[in-house]
Amino acid sequence: MKTLPNTPFVKEAQEYVRRRGISLEDLGSDYFRPMIQRAKERIREAIKYGIVRTVLEDPDVEIISYPIAILILSQIGDPFLSARYAVAEAKRVNSLLREEEDSVLLYITQHTFQWKVFKVSTKVMGRTYAFAIYFRDYLRGVPRGEIAWKLINRPLIDGYVLLQKYELARLIEEALRKRIESLCSERPSSEMRLPTALEKAIEEVIELYRPYRERIGSLSELRAGGSISREAFPPCIKALLDDLERGKNLPHMARFTLATFLLNIGMSIDEVLDLFRRTPDFNESKARYQIEHVAGLRGSKIKYLPPSCSTLKTFGLCTSPDEFCSRVRHPLAYYAKKMRRGRK
Ligand code: SF4
């Protein structure tokens, strides 16, 4: 299959690695040195650029370096690093799949993810759709909190959701991201004896990531004891901060809500930017531009407010409202009321 080195996550690539019967001990031999080198490179590209490059010089190196990278990350056990790698690898696959033939996307979804997908050529309201996916499989893979992906906004025929090619590639990206994150989070057995070459690679990756990791810090430092009280945050904002703490990839609306809320209660652009360093696809210049934009320093020069409670409900971002929520229609009103009550 011509996509094997491009897509080392597919079933065939995994079977190929399994058939080779490579043991941990084998990884210490000179033969696997380029594979370990490429695995480190994959992680370095994820840390530095937020996307892994596709390299096709040696298919064996490309296929085998992928599980080695996951092994290194599971040994390190840092959820932020694992999440960043998962996003970077999944993004690479998305951009490749957009250029691939439809049959390749079909094959991957059916054989690697066991989704019910088939080819169509259907026009609905002026848009031509190339694929149909069974709605349960669609719901499993759909990106969270993005209104365009809600089932209610999708053309649906006999239980199948119609998709364009870039949309199916996006679903594969999301499914792959989750799969990689889950593989990286598997705790290795304490009995596992790693060859020196792999131990060295792990130390190098930790060293490489250290400056990025140190800047992330802890959310509990959020102006503790200062003018901002996390205790007074509404449940929706606390939930978004919890997701950020766990290194989850927040959808656009969630990021907008969090950034505008924090800026409007008095956090500085740099403080908000530092919080967003936790997002797995963090890109400093892009994030700074977006935060400055919603703070009213760029573009239209409008300082944005967070969305109202009713908008957040529509986007599925009103999480576990408490009894205090029944008295407000806006997260900022919740915060202001709670702060006033706290001062009494
Ligand atoms: S009701 Fe409003 S303030 Fe309360 S959790 Fe929902 S969106 Fe947030």
Residues whose N, C-alpha, C, O or C-beta is under 5 A from the ligand:
A	BS01	SF4	P234 P235 C236 C309 L312 C318 T319 P321 C325 H330 P331 Y334
